[in-house]
C-alpha cells in the first residue's frame, strides 16, 4: 500500500505544524520543547458483530510539543500533531459506500481500507522521575481534540483506490492517549526520547446513514516514539 500522502506533502504538513505555533509560546522561558516522530500501527474497533476490523496497518505520526513544570515531578504538556493512519473494515453483509458522485455496492466480506490524516492538539499531564545516571522515565495521559483533514478509501474488489471518502467519514473527533518511555540527557537541557504510546478515538469515525445499521467505529493506534527535547 502506498503512503497516504507523498513525502513532499508530508514535509509541507510538518513545516506547517511548526509555523502554526505562536511565537510567544515558542519564546516562553518556562517551557521545554520537543519534536517527536513515530511509526505506528492502527486498527478499527466496532461495537456490532456484522462489521469488524481486519488486521492492523502501518502509519506515521509527527508532533511538536511544549511542556511546563507544575510541581515536584508533574508537568503540563501540549502541542500540535499530525497522524497518517490506515485501517480496514469488513462487513458480514452486502453494504453500500457513498462517494460524492455515486454510491457503490460492496459484497459481503470485501474489505474497505480507510486512509485518514488527522491534525490534533494533544493536551496532557506528565509525571517524570528524577534523573539517575543520565536517564529519567516518564508517563503521560491526556486528551486529543482532532480533525480529519483528508480521508480516502481503497476498495480492491470494485477497483477503487485512493478515492475521497469524506462523505462517509466524520470530520471532527476527539481521542485520548497514554505514553510511557525513557529520556536520556545528552547536553544541558537537551535529551533523547524513546517511548511507546497508545491512542484511541472516542467518537464514531464513520457516518451512519438511514439504510445502515447504527454502529460505533473507533480507531486505535500503537506508536513507537523517537524524539528530542530541548
Secondary structure as UniProt FT lines:
FT   HELIX           7..20
FT   HELIX           23..27
FT   TURN            29..30
FT   STRAND          31..46
FT   STRAND          51..53
FT   STRAND          57..71
FT   TURN            72..73
FT   STRAND          74..91
FT   STRAND          95..98
FT   STRAND          103..106
FT   TURN            108..109
FT   STRAND          111..128
FT   TURN            133..134
FT   STRAND          135..155
FT   HELIX           156..158
FT   STRAND          160..164
FT   HELIX           166..168
FT   STRAND          172..187
FT   TURN            188..189
FT   STRAND          190..201
FT   TURN            210..211
FT   STRAND          217..229
//
